[in-house]
Amino acid sequence: MTMIPIQRPASPQTEAADTSAALSRMEHVLLETKRLIVGQDVLLERLLVALLSRGHVLLEGVPGLAKTATIKALAQVVGGTFGRVQFTPDLVPADLTGTRIYNGRTGEFSTELGPIFANLVLADEINRAPAKVQAALLEVMQERQVTIGKQTYAVPDPFLVLATQNPIESDGTYPLPEAQLDRFMFKVRVDYPSYDDELVVVDRVTGPPIKLRTLTSPQELLEMQSAVDGVYVDPRVTAYAARIVSATRTPGEHGLGHLSGAVTFGGSPRASIRLILGARALAFIRGRGYALPRDVADLAPDVLRHRLVLSYEGLATGITPDTVIAALLEKFPPPRIDLGDRDAVA
C-alpha cells in the first residue's frame, strides 16, 4: 500500500498542551454517560462528534432503544439545557419556535420562546409533523436563530438537534425531502442491543436510579469546539474525502460499473465538508491533533447514508445506500500516512 507523506503541524508541543485537558474532560463525559446508557457507543460518539463540529444528527430506530434517554443523559453530563418536542400532525411552527402573546392588562405583546431554545434539542418522530413544521426546525438548524415578529432571537450556543424517525410506520407520516435531509450532518441507525447488553439495560432500569454528574459546561464545550477547529487536516485527507463523495455521483467512472444505474444522485459538496469537520472532531476525541483518512472512512456511512438517492432499478435489485458506501470504501480504502517521527497509522 502506498505511503503518503503528511505535513506536520507547526507546533506539536503546543498542540498537545492545548488538547490534553479538553480531551480528558471529553473522556470523562463518555464514561459518565455510559454509566446509564448501555450498548450505544457509536451513537454517543457520533453525538459528541456532531456537538464538537456544530452539526446535527438524524436518528433512525424502532421505539424503545433509549434515543430520548441518551440525549437527556448527555445534556445532563455536559451541563447544557435540554428541550424535547414530540412531533404530531397537528403541530404548528409556533409550538416549536415560540410566539407573541398579547397582554390584555398592559395592551402590549410579549414573546414566549419555544422549546427549540436549548443546548440539546430532541425532535421526536420528526416525520410525523407536516412540511411547514419540518421546515421551521431545519431553518433554525441552519441559521441558528428564530425571527418572531420583528425580533430575531439566537438559539443557545452550543446547539445540537437530535431528530428521530420511526422506520416501521408509514401511516400519518411526512417523510423528509432529500434536500432537507442534507441539512443533517449524520444519519445514525440504531439497532437492537445484544443479549448481554439487554441484561444490563434491564438491571439498570429496574434497579436503583443512577444519578449522573455534570462534568462540563456550555462554555467549556465552546472552548473544545475551538480546539477542534485547530485540528490539523492534511490536503491528502481532504482529497480522500472528496474522492469518496465524488465517486457516489459517478460510480461507473470510478470502477464501480455495477452501481452506475443504481444511484440517481450522490453526495453534494456539503458531504465532503461534513466528512472533514467530523474527522477533526473524531480525531480530537481519539486523542490526536491531526485527522487521518481512517477518521473519514469511519464517518462515511453516517455522513453519506441519507445523501444518496437511489434509482428504482437499484431499489428493485436490493441495493441500499449502505451497500453503495461499503463498495466505495472497499474500492478506496483509507491510505496509509507517513507521519515521520510518529508511527505510520492507517
Secondary structure, 3 states (H helix, E strand, C coil): CCEEECCCCCCHHHHHHHHHHHHHHHHHHHHHHHCCCCCCHHHHHHHHHHHHCCCCEEEECCCCCCHHHHHHHHHHHHCCCEEEEECCCCCCHHHHHEEEEEECCCCEEEEEECCCCCCEEEEECHHHCCHHHHHHHHHHHHHCEEEECCEEEECCCCCEEEEEECCCCCCCCCCCCHHHHCCCCEEEECCCCCHHHHHHHHHHHHCCCCCCCCCCCHHHHHHHHHHHHCCECCHHHHHHHHHHHHHHHCHHHHCCHHHCCCEEECCCHHHHHHHHHHHHHHHHHCCCCECCHHHHHHHHHHHHCCCCEECHHHHHCCCCHHHHHHHHHHHCCCCEEECCCCCCEC
